[in-house]
Amino acid sequence: MKTTLELPDSLFREIKATAALNGMKIKDFVAEALMEKLKSTSASPLQKPWMRGFGALADLREETRSIVADIEETFGQIDEEHRS
């Protein structure tokens, strides 16, 4: 799809130079940059900015289990009352 964008001259020059240095066409460089930006923002455009961080710590549960296992292996069993 074709579209028209208005960009500051300095930004366009930087895009053009960077694309050239990477052996890319300007349109491909801009498309890639926009895709990267979309990936880095929230999955849902309707999501409130303050909600973006929720769920970011979900992977820590497995990390915590791994750390506890390493400690138990190295220092012996940890009593349930001392885990918290």
C-alpha positions in Angstrom: 0.0 0.0 0.0 1.3 3.4 -0.8 1.0 6.3 1.6 2.4 9.8 2.2 4.3 10.7 5.3 5.4 14.2 6.3 8.8 14.0 8.1 11.2 16.6 9.2 14.0 17.0 6.7 16.7 16.0 9.3 14.8 12.8 10.1 14.4 11.9 6.4 18.1 12.5 5.8 19.0 10.2 8.7 16.6 7.5 7.5 18.0 7.7 4.0 21.6 7.5 5.2 21.0 4.7 7.6 19.0 2.7 5.0 21.8 3.2 2.5 24.5 2.1 5.0 22.4 -1.1 5.6 21.9 -1.7 1.9 18.2 -1.2 2.2 15.6 0.8 0.3 14.0 3.6 2.3 10.6 1.9 2.2 11.9 -1.3 3.5 13.9 0.5 6.3 10.8 2.5 7.4 8.6 -0.6 7.2 11.0 -2.6 9.4 11.3 0.3 11.9 7.5 0.6 12.2 7.2 -3.2 12.7 9.8 -3.0 15.5 8.0 -0.2 17.1 4.7 -2.1 17.0 6.3 -5.1 18.6 7.7 -3.0 21.4 4.4 -1.5 22.3 1.5 -3.2 23.9 -0.2 -6.1 22.1 -3.5 -4.3 22.3 -3.8 -0.7 21.2 -6.8 -0.4 23.5 -4.7 -1.4 26.5 -4.2 1.4 29.0 -0.5 2.5 29.4 -0.5 1.7 33.1 -1.5 -1.9 32.3 1.5 -2.7 30.0 3.7 -4.0 32.8 1.2 -6.5 34.1 2.2 -10.1 33.4 5.8 -9.0 32.8 6.9 -10.9 35.9 5.2 -14.2 35.0 8.5 -15.8 34.0 10.0 -15.2 37.4 8.0 -18.1 38.9 10.1 -20.6 37.0 13.3 -18.6 37.7 12.5 -18.7 41.5 11.9 -22.5 41.3 15.3 -22.8 39.6 17.1 -20.7 42.2 15.5 -22.6 45.1 16.5 -25.9 43.4 20.1 -24.7 43.1 20.2 -23.6 46.7 18.8 -26.9 47.9 21.3 -28.8 45.9 24.2 -26.7 47.2 23.2 -26.2 50.8 20.6 -29.0 51.5 16.9 -28.9 51.9 15.2 -25.7 52.8 12.5 -26.0 55.5 9.1 -24.9 54.2 8.8 -22.3 57.0 12.0 -20.5 55.8 11.0 -20.3 52.1 9.0 -17.1 52.4 
